[in-house]
C-alpha cells in the first residue's frame, strides 16, 4: 500500500509540474518575435554600412555636380599622395562613370588593418568594389573598381 501511495503521489507531482509549465509561444507570438529580431538585425546592418554608403554617395554627388575639389577631399591619403588634385580633376571630369549620381547598395564589407573593402551595386554602373582607408575614423576612398576595372585615375 505504501508503494502504491508513493507512485500515486509521484504521478500527482509529475502531473502538476507538467501542467504548470508555460507552453511555448503561439505561432503569432513567434512570428512577431522573429519579425522584430529581423528588423533589429537589418537596422544594425544598415547602421554599420552607413558611413561607407555616405562616402560613396558624397563622392558621386560631388563628381556629378562637377565639384571635383570636394570629391578629391573624400579620397584617402594613400591615393592623394600618388595622384595630385590637378591630375585627378583633368582625368575624372572626362570619365563618364562619374557624370551622374548613382543609387548605392552595399552588399557586404570586410575590414582588415585599417582598410575596409566594400562590394556594392552602383545603380546602372553595376557591381563595384571600393576600398576605404578607415584608420582615421572617417572612411576615405582609396580605390574604385567598376566591372573589375580600376575607375579612379592612376598616378601619371
N, C-alpha and C positions, 0 to 999 in steps of 0.2 A: 504494500500500500504506500509506503514511504517513497519508493522508487517512482510509482505512478504519480504521486503528488509532485515530485521533483520534475518529472518530464512535463507534466501539465503546467507547472509554474514556469519552466523554461520556455515552453511554447507561448505562454501568455506574454512573457517578457520579450521574446523574439518578435511576436506578432505586434506588440505595442511599439517596439522600436522601428519596425518596418513601416508601421502606419504613421509614425512621427517624422519619417524622412521627408524632406521637402522634395517634391517632384522637380524634374528639370524644367527649364523654361519652355513655354509654349512655342510652337513654330513661329508665331507672330513676334514674340519677345526675342527669340533667337535671331530672326531676320532683322529686327530693329537694332539689336546689338551688333550684328555683322555689318549692317549698313553704316552705323556710327563709326565702327572701327575702320571701315574702308574710307569714309570721309576724312577721318583724322589722319590716316596714312597718306592719302592724296594731298592733304593740306601740308603735311610735313615734307613731302617730296617737292611740292611747288615752292615752299619756303626755302629749301636748300638749293634749288635751281635758280631762284630769283636773281641773285647777284650776276650770274652768268648770262641769263636771259636779258637782263637790263643792259649789260655791257654790249651785247651783240646788237640789241635794238638801238642803243645810243649810237653805236658805230655806223650802222646802216642809215640811221636818221641823219647823222652828220654828213656822210658821203652823198646821200641822195639830195640833200639841200645845199650841196657844194660848200659846206663848212669844213674844209679839209684841215684847218688848224685844230678844231675840236676833235675830229677823227684821229688825228695824229696824237693828240693828248691821251687818247684811250689805248694807245699801244704800249706794250711792255718795254722796259729799258733794253732787254735783250734784242729787241727789234730796232728801236730807235738809235741804239749805239752803232748799228751797222748801216742803217738807211737814214740819211738826213731828210729833213722835212721837205726841202725843195724837190728832191728826187722822188719822194713818196707822192707828193702832190702832182708833179708832172706826169707820173705814170698812173696814178689811181683815178685821175679825172677822166681818162680815156677808157677805163675798164668798165664795160657795160654791166658787169655783175654788181656794181655799186651804185647804179643810177637811180634805183628806187628802193623804198622801204620794203622789207620782207616780213612775213609772219614767221615768228621764231617758235619752234617746238623742240625743246631739248629732250632727247631720248634717254641719255644716260651721261654720267660723268664719272671719271676716275681721277684720283689725285695721288701724287707721289712727290715728295721732297719740294714742295712749293710750286709745283706745276699741276694744273688741272686740265684734263683733256675732255672736251665735250663733243659728243656725237649728236647732231641735231639735223632737223629739216628746216631749210630756209625758203619757205614758200615755193615759188616756181623754180628756184635755183636748185632745189632738191637737197640731197644728202650732203652734209658738210661736217668737217672735223675742225674744231677750233681749239687751239691751245691757249691757256691763260697762265700768266705768272701771278701767283696768289701770295707770294711771300710778303708783300706789303699790306695785305689785308683786303685791298680792293682789287678785284680781278682786272688785269690788263691783258689785252690780246697780244700774243706773240706769234701766232701763225694761223692762217685760214686756208683750208683745202676745200675746194668745191669739186665734187666728182673726181676726187683723187688728185686734182691738180692744184699746185700752190697758187693762191689767188692774190696774196699781197705781193707787191713788187719786192724783188730781191735786191741785195746790195749791188751797186753798179760795178 
